[in-house]
Amino acid sequence: MLMVSWSEAIKRKYPEPVVFVISCDGEGKPNIMPAGWSMITSAEPPMLAVSISHKNYTHDLIEENGEFVIAFPNREMIDVVKYTGSCSGRRVDKFSHCRLVTLKSRFVRPPLIKDAVACFECKVKGKLVTGDHTIFAGEVLASYISEKYKSRLYNFGDGDFRIIQK
């Protein structure tokens, strides 16, 4: 093994799944951001977690409202991933700009993304501050899958997003 810097070694993690994290402000206006740091944390009850930078608007919204939706983007959402990751919802209405079609969630305020591969309504059940990020663990209250899209998008690094062929 060759000892290298953290930044050089961590590049070997790719490809990694990318998800959308959808949250809402106090008035119900939705915000969306892509995230690479998400995981399953429990099968019973079903729980998903996402790690969000303290600097992100999404972090503030989840802290305030205690809920979020995780959505798996399909292959046609590459430009949406890139755009929503390049600006802040504090200044831009990302849903309007990207013309995202949403569906009403059953148990949380953030909406579902109609053309996502899968969506999960989550209620925060725990959080852990980890340096410059917080890991929000959410109990999955409802799960949905697309009848049209089956393959989710992965980040291969350096702006390269693709599906993995089965």
C-alpha positions in Angstrom: 0.0 0.0 0.0 1.1 3.5 -0.8 0.4 6.3 1.7 -1.3 9.2 0.0 -3.4 12.2 1.0 -7.1 11.8 2.0 -8.2 13.7 -1.1 -6.3 11.3 -3.5 -7.4 8.1 -1.8 -11.1 9.0 -1.4 -11.4 9.4 -5.2 -11.4 5.6 -5.3 -14.9 5.5 -3.8 -16.5 6.2 -7.2 -18.9 5.3 -8.6 -21.3 6.3 -5.9 -25.1 6.6 -6.0 -26.5 10.1 -6.2 -29.9 11.0 -4.6 -32.0 14.1 -4.4 -32.9 15.4 -1.0 -36.1 17.4 -1.0 -37.1 19.6 1.9 -39.5 22.5 2.5 -39.4 25.9 4.2 -41.9 27.0 6.8 -44.4 28.1 4.1 -44.2 24.7 2.3 -41.9 26.0 -0.6 -39.8 23.0 -1.7 -36.1 22.9 -2.1 -34.0 20.2 -3.8 -30.3 19.3 -3.7 -28.3 16.3 -4.9 -26.3 14.3 -2.4 -23.8 11.5 -2.7 -23.6 10.6 1.0 -26.7 8.6 1.7 -27.3 5.1 3.1 -29.8 2.6 4.6 -29.5 2.6 8.3 -32.2 0.1 9.4 -34.5 -2.5 7.9 -37.0 -2.5 10.8 -38.2 0.1 11.0 -37.0 1.1 7.5 -34.6 4.1 7.8 -32.5 6.1 5.4 -29.8 8.6 6.3 -28.2 11.5 4.4 -25.2 13.6 5.3 -25.7 17.3 4.7 -23.2 20.1 5.0 -23.9 22.7 7.7 -23.6 25.4 5.1 -26.4 24.0 2.9 -29.9 25.5 2.9 -31.3 22.0 2.9 -29.5 21.4 6.3 -31.4 24.4 7.8 -34.7 23.2 6.4 -34.4 19.7 7.7 -33.2 21.0 11.1 -36.3 23.3 11.3 -38.9 20.9 10.0 -37.6 17.4 10.8 -38.6 15.8 7.5 -37.3 15.2 4.0 -37.8 13.1 0.8 -35.1 11.1 -0.8 -35.5 10.5 -4.5 -33.3 8.4 -6.9 -32.8 10.4 -10.1 -33.2 8.6 -13.5 -30.7 8.8 -16.3 -32.5 11.8 -17.9 -32.0 13.9 -14.8 -28.2 14.5 -15.3 -28.7 18.2 -16.0 -31.1 18.6 -13.0 -28.4 17.0 -10.7 -25.8 19.3 -12.1 -27.9 22.5 -11.8 -29.4 21.8 -8.4 -25.9 21.1 -7.1 -24.5 24.4 -8.4 -26.8 26.9 -6.7 -28.6 27.5 -3.4 -32.3 27.3 -2.8 -31.9 30.4 -0.6 -31.6 32.4 -3.8 -33.1 30.2 -6.6 -36.4 28.3 -7.0 -34.8 25.1 -8.3 -38.1 23.4 -8.9 -39.4 26.2 -11.2 -36.0 26.5 -13.0 -35.8 22.8 -13.7 -39.6 22.4 -14.4 -39.7 19.4 -12.0 -43.1 17.7 -11.9 -44.0 16.9 -8.3 -46.6 14.7 -6.6 -48.0 15.3 -3.1 -46.5 13.2 -0.4 -48.8 11.5 2.0 -47.0 12.0 5.4 -44.5 14.8 4.9 -44.6 18.3 3.4 -41.7 17.9 0.8 -43.1 16.6 -2.5 -42.2 13.5 -4.5 -40.4 13.8 -7.9 -42.8 12.3 -10.4 -40.0 10.9 -12.7 -37.7 9.7 -10.0 -36.8 6.0 -10.0 -37.9 5.8 -6.4 -39.0 8.2 -3.6 -39.0 7.8 0.2 -40.9 10.0 2.6 -38.7 10.4 5.8 -39.3 11.7 9.3 -36.1 12.5 11.2 -35.6 10.1 14.1 -32.0 10.9 14.9 -29.1 13.1 13.9 -25.3 13.1 14.4 -23.0 16.0 13.9 -19.9 14.8 12.2 -17.5 17.7 11.7 -18.8 20.0 9.0 -21.9 17.8 8.2 -24.9 16.4 10.0 -26.2 12.9 9.3 -30.0 13.0 9.4 -31.5 9.5 9.9 -35.1 9.4 8.8 -37.7 6.7 9.3 -39.3 5.9 5.9 -43.0 6.5 6.2 -43.9 5.7 2.6 -42.0 4.3 -0.4 -42.7 4.7 -4.1 -41.3 3.3 -7.4 -41.6 4.5 -11.0 -43.4 2.3 -13.5 -41.3 3.9 -16.3 -37.8 4.4 -14.8 -35.8 1.5 -13.3 -32.1 2.4 -13.4 -30.8 5.1 -11.0 -28.0 7.5 -11.7 -24.5 7.2 -10.3 -21.7 9.7 -9.9 -18.5 8.5 -11.4 -16.6 11.7 -10.4 -15.6 14.9 -12.1 -19.1 15.6 -13.4 -19.6 12.2 -15.0 -23.0 10.8 -14.2 -24.4 7.6 -15.7 -26.4 4.5 -14.9 -24.8 1.2 -14.3 -26.0 -1.3 -16.9 -27.2 -4.6 -15.5 
